[in-house]
Amino acid sequence: MEVPPETDPMMKLIPFVALGLGLGACVPTTLPTYLAAPADPSVGTRSPGYASVTAGVRSYDVVEPGDWRELNRRVAPEGDPERGDSDDAARRGR
């Protein structure tokens, strides 16, 4: 039984095989020198230093909750006394 050429699966592979062979011909046969060169012993390197895993870790102790109003006053930007937006009005409840 003969298969028509337009439906033959082998005929559909011919362009891919030709493309593969064409691209394969462009690949250099030797490695570039920067990939195949051995390590240069004359290049200076730093010796690895010890670094603690816990370097820079701070300890936070448990404290009682503070007054949130006082904390807000400490972190709030300073008010302009000429405009009257000081903390006094907030303390008096206005």
Backbone as a chain_set.jsonl record, in Angstrom:
{"seq": "MEVPPETDPMMKLIPFVALGLGLGACVPTTLPTYLAAPADPSVGTRSPGYASVTAGVRSYDVVEPGDWRELNRRVAPEGDPERGDSDDAARRGR", "coords": {"N": [[0.842, -1.175, 0.0], [0.62, 2.119, -0.887], [1.478, 5.343, 0.32], [0.193, 8.589, -0.188], [2.337, 11.341, -1.148], [1.803, 13.865, 0.067], [0.605, 13.293, 2.504], [2.348, 11.725, 3.861], [4.06, 10.995, 6.814], [6.828, 11.034, 7.089], [7.662, 12.764, 5.122], [6.889, 15.187, 6.142], [8.762, 15.641, 8.089], [11.123, 16.32, 6.834], [11.69, 19.172, 6.365], [12.312, 19.966, 9.018], [14.516, 18.375, 9.65], [16.342, 19.321, 7.759], [16.59, 21.961, 8.645], [17.725, 21.514, 11.171], [20.197, 20.335, 10.465], [21.305, 22.451, 9.058], [21.558, 24.44, 11.055], [23.242, 23.085, 12.764], [25.6, 23.068, 11.331], [26.564, 25.571, 11.767], [27.634, 25.68, 14.275], [30.506, 26.112, 16.271], [33.442, 24.037, 16.175], [35.398, 23.81, 18.117], [35.917, 24.631, 21.564], [35.441, 27.943, 22.908], [38.236, 29.956, 23.987], [37.961, 31.198, 26.466], [36.256, 29.536, 27.817], [37.553, 27.095, 27.876], [39.968, 27.56, 29.092], [42.307, 26.981, 31.706], [42.227, 27.62, 35.284], [43.711, 30.628, 36.418], [46.509, 30.748, 38.326], [47.858, 32.996, 39.21], [46.156, 35.032, 39.754], [44.946, 37.019, 42.296], [43.084, 36.246, 45.222], [40.645, 36.736, 47.801], [40.801, 35.302, 51.023], [38.258, 33.267, 52.414], [36.315, 34.729, 54.925], [35.218, 34.402, 58.347], [31.831, 34.597, 59.126], [29.383, 35.183, 61.39], [26.297, 33.493, 61.818], [24.309, 34.664, 63.266], [24.927, 37.339, 63.289], [24.283, 40.738, 63.841], [21.749, 40.392, 64.864], [19.151, 41.464, 66.916], [18.061, 41.502, 70.293], [14.843, 41.394, 71.572], [13.144, 42.266, 74.339], [10.356, 41.314, 76.384], [7.892, 43.663, 77.095], [5.731, 45.754, 79.042], [2.564, 46.972, 77.847], [2.5, 50.283, 76.58], [1.392, 53.728, 77.01], [-0.671, 54.641, 74.472], [-1.325, 57.141, 73.547], [0.77, 58.793, 74.368], [2.848, 57.627, 72.936], [2.008, 58.221, 70.328], [2.305, 61.001, 70.409], [5.077, 61.209, 70.6], [5.98, 60.262, 68.115], [4.728, 61.841, 66.267], [4.79, 64.542, 63.859], [6.27, 67.746, 64.553], [4.207, 70.415, 65.651], [3.096, 73.6, 64.331], [3.465, 76.371, 66.218], [2.496, 78.942, 65.664], [0.282, 78.592, 64.073], [-1.447, 77.368, 65.726], [-1.716, 74.635, 66.009], [-0.903, 72.846, 68.097], [0.007, 70.326, 70.529], [-1.519, 70.85, 72.69], [-4.25, 71.381, 72.229], [-5.159, 68.88, 71.488], [-4.727, 67.48, 73.809], [-6.559, 68.684, 75.486], [-8.878, 67.79, 74.426], [-10.059, 68.895, 72.166]], "CA": [[0.0, 0.0, 0.0], [1.44, 3.301, -1.048], [0.928, 6.538, 0.964], [0.426, 9.77, -1.015], [3.432, 12.137, -0.589], [1.373, 14.988, 0.898], [0.177, 12.826, 3.82], [3.398, 10.871, 4.425], [4.658, 11.654, 7.98], [8.261, 11.212, 6.898], [7.855, 13.941, 4.273], [6.701, 16.371, 6.984], [9.945, 15.809, 8.924], [12.264, 16.748, 6.032], [12.101, 20.559, 6.656], [12.921, 20.054, 10.345], [15.836, 17.766, 9.559], [17.182, 20.257, 7.013], [16.86, 23.088, 9.543], [18.665, 21.044, 12.187], [21.519, 20.177, 9.862], [21.807, 23.788, 8.728], [21.993, 25.097, 12.291], [24.372, 22.328, 13.296], [26.801, 23.434, 10.598], [27.021, 26.88, 12.244], [28.205, 25.538, 15.61], [31.958, 25.93, 16.195], [33.87, 22.682, 16.554], [36.242, 23.876, 19.308], [35.41, 25.515, 22.61], [36.129, 29.232, 23.024], [39.347, 29.881, 24.938], [37.562, 31.608, 27.809], [35.593, 28.413, 28.465], [38.447, 25.955, 28.006], [41.2, 27.946, 29.758], [42.363, 26.584, 33.119], [42.26, 28.721, 36.239], [44.994, 31.324, 36.472], [46.921, 30.789, 39.741], [48.462, 34.269, 39.573], [45.099, 35.971, 40.124], [44.782, 37.046, 43.75], [41.732, 36.128, 45.759], [40.552, 36.883, 49.251], [40.433, 34.079, 51.725], [36.924, 33.445, 52.996], [36.315, 35.093, 56.335], [34.121, 33.855, 59.133], [30.716, 35.486, 59.413], [28.427, 34.506, 62.248], [24.938, 33.441, 61.289], [23.457, 35.534, 64.072], [25.481, 38.691, 63.332], [23.31, 41.788, 63.612], [20.446, 40.061, 65.434], [18.884, 42.189, 68.154], [17.166, 40.829, 71.225], [13.717, 42.222, 71.997], [12.566, 41.749, 75.569], [8.932, 41.535, 76.567], [7.615, 44.843, 77.914], [4.322, 46.038, 79.263], [2.054, 47.938, 76.871], [2.628, 51.676, 76.992], [0.281, 54.625, 76.713], [-0.639, 54.855, 73.028], [-1.381, 58.576, 73.277], [2.123, 59.323, 74.517], [3.607, 57.121, 71.8], [1.618, 59.024, 69.169], [2.901, 62.332, 70.544], [6.513, 61.117, 70.341], [6.281, 60.0, 66.707], [4.036, 62.802, 65.41], [5.615, 65.701, 63.496], [6.096, 68.909, 65.417], [3.194, 71.358, 65.193], [3.501, 74.993, 64.178], [2.758, 77.104, 67.282], [1.835, 80.134, 65.14], [-1.004, 78.215, 63.496], [-2.296, 76.877, 66.798], [-1.917, 73.184, 65.956], [-0.002, 72.203, 69.046], [-0.569, 69.162, 71.211], [-2.395, 71.282, 73.785], [-5.654, 71.228, 71.847], [-5.462, 67.453, 71.504], [-4.771, 67.044, 75.204], [-7.772, 69.2, 76.105], [-10.013, 67.115, 73.841], [-10.699, 69.698, 71.124]], "C": [[0.887, 1.238, 0.0], [0.722, 4.512, -0.456], [1.193, 7.732, 0.047], [1.494, 10.677, -0.372], [2.966, 13.28, 0.311], [0.894, 14.561, 2.28], [1.222, 11.943, 4.485], [4.055, 11.592, 5.609], [6.153, 11.875, 7.814], [8.549, 12.452, 6.044], [7.695, 15.242, 5.081], [7.926, 16.642, 7.851], [11.131, 16.376, 8.153], [12.629, 18.219, 6.284], [12.777, 20.704, 8.018], [14.32, 19.454, 10.358], [16.789, 18.704, 8.831], [17.541, 21.468, 7.875], [17.876, 22.693, 10.602], [20.069, 20.879, 11.641], [22.124, 21.532, 9.511], [22.299, 24.53, 9.957], [23.188, 24.381, 12.901], [25.671, 22.666, 12.592], [27.37, 24.762, 11.08], [27.704, 26.801, 13.611], [29.708, 25.353, 15.486], [32.358, 24.549, 16.714], [34.752, 22.687, 17.791], [35.617, 24.839, 20.308], [36.124, 26.851, 22.556], [37.197, 29.158, 24.121], [38.926, 30.299, 26.346], [36.793, 30.51, 28.535], [36.544, 27.254, 28.737], [39.723, 26.287, 28.764], [41.18, 27.487, 31.212], [42.407, 27.825, 34.011], [43.657, 29.317, 36.292], [45.424, 31.43, 37.93], [47.523, 32.13, 40.151], [47.42, 35.313, 39.98], [44.889, 35.881, 41.631], [43.321, 36.949, 44.157], [41.772, 36.353, 47.256], [40.24, 35.536, 49.869], [39.074, 34.292, 52.368], [37.028, 33.728, 54.488], [35.107, 34.513, 57.04], [33.074, 34.931, 59.35], [29.691, 34.692, 60.218], [27.032, 34.556, 61.64], [24.038, 34.427, 62.021], [24.018, 36.95, 64.171], [24.383, 39.705, 63.022], [21.933, 41.502, 64.181], [20.292, 40.814, 66.756], [17.906, 41.398, 69.008], [16.077, 41.816, 71.654], [13.074, 41.572, 73.213], [11.077, 42.088, 75.623], [8.745, 42.726, 77.494], [6.112, 44.98, 78.073], [3.833, 47.019, 78.208], [2.134, 49.349, 77.428], [1.376, 52.457, 76.64], [0.347, 54.989, 75.234], [-0.706, 56.336, 72.677], [0.012, 59.206, 73.359], [3.01, 58.844, 73.365], [3.274, 57.922, 70.538], [2.228, 60.414, 69.227], [4.388, 62.296, 70.226], [6.824, 60.956, 68.86], [5.613, 60.999, 65.769], [4.982, 63.938, 65.037], [5.292, 66.875, 64.412], [5.06, 69.854, 64.809], [3.761, 72.762, 65.098], [2.747, 75.81, 65.228], [2.052, 78.358, 66.772], [0.468, 79.806, 64.558], [-1.947, 77.658, 64.561], [-2.539, 75.381, 66.74], [-0.892, 72.478, 66.841], [-0.707, 71.014, 69.673], [-1.536, 69.574, 72.316], [-3.868, 71.091, 73.46], [-6.048, 69.754, 71.868], [-5.559, 66.947, 72.938], [-6.066, 67.502, 75.887], [-9.018, 68.55, 75.497], [-10.706, 67.915, 72.774], [-10.415, 69.152, 69.772]], "O": [[1.801, 1.361, 0.816], [-0.473, 4.706, -0.68], [2.31, 7.88, -0.45], [1.541, 10.766, 0.855], [3.682, 13.635, 1.247], [0.786, 15.411, 3.163], [0.987, 11.454, 5.59], [4.562, 12.7, 5.434], [6.689, 12.836, 8.365], [9.573, 13.11, 6.231], [8.29, 16.265, 4.744], [8.112, 17.771, 8.305], [12.069, 16.875, 8.774], [13.82, 18.504, 6.409], [13.718, 21.486, 8.157], [15.213, 19.984, 11.019], [17.935, 18.863, 9.252], [18.675, 21.944, 7.835], [18.792, 23.459, 10.898], [21.036, 21.253, 12.304], [23.33, 21.73, 9.656], [23.343, 25.18, 9.913], [24.056, 25.021, 13.495], [26.741, 22.563, 13.192], [28.54, 25.055, 10.831], [28.299, 27.785, 14.051], [30.16, 24.531, 14.689], [31.695, 23.976, 17.578], [34.852, 21.661, 18.464], [34.878, 25.749, 19.933], [37.3, 26.902, 22.196], [37.066, 28.384, 25.07], [39.484, 29.801, 27.324], [36.688, 30.551, 29.761], [36.371, 26.517, 29.707], [40.502, 25.38, 29.059], [40.151, 27.592, 31.88], [42.601, 28.941, 33.53], [44.656, 28.601, 36.221], [44.775, 32.131, 38.706], [47.683, 32.378, 41.346], [47.778, 36.37, 40.499], [44.678, 34.796, 42.174], [42.44, 37.508, 43.503], [42.809, 36.179, 47.896], [39.502, 34.732, 49.3], [38.774, 35.396, 52.822], [37.746, 33.041, 55.214], [34.102, 34.177, 56.413], [33.405, 36.057, 59.72], [29.2, 33.656, 59.769], [26.645, 35.55, 61.025], [23.099, 34.964, 61.433], [23.618, 37.698, 65.064], [23.642, 39.546, 62.052], [21.021, 42.308, 63.993], [21.187, 40.801, 67.601], [17.028, 40.708, 68.489], [16.374, 42.943, 72.051], [12.531, 40.471, 73.131], [10.615, 43.033, 74.984], [9.365, 42.795, 78.556], [5.332, 44.389, 77.325], [4.622, 47.827, 77.718], [1.867, 49.578, 78.607], [0.432, 51.927, 76.054], [1.327, 55.588, 74.791], [-0.204, 56.75, 71.632], [0.382, 60.039, 72.532], [3.844, 59.607, 72.877], [4.171, 58.262, 69.767], [2.628, 60.954, 68.196], [4.916, 63.244, 69.646], [7.841, 61.467, 68.392], [5.91, 61.0, 64.574], [5.882, 64.269, 65.809], [4.197, 66.979, 64.964], [5.04, 70.065, 63.597], [4.782, 73.074, 65.711], [1.525, 75.936, 65.147], [1.088, 78.801, 67.397], [-0.417, 80.661, 64.551], [-3.139, 77.497, 64.299], [-3.482, 74.894, 67.363], [-0.124, 71.632, 66.384], [-1.87, 70.736, 69.38], [-2.288, 68.743, 72.825], [-4.648, 70.685, 74.322], [-7.176, 69.426, 72.236], [-6.381, 66.083, 73.242], [-6.603, 66.807, 76.75], [-10.117, 68.747, 76.015], [-11.871, 67.639, 72.485], [-10.877, 69.705, 68.774]]}, "num_chains": 1, "name": "protein.A"}
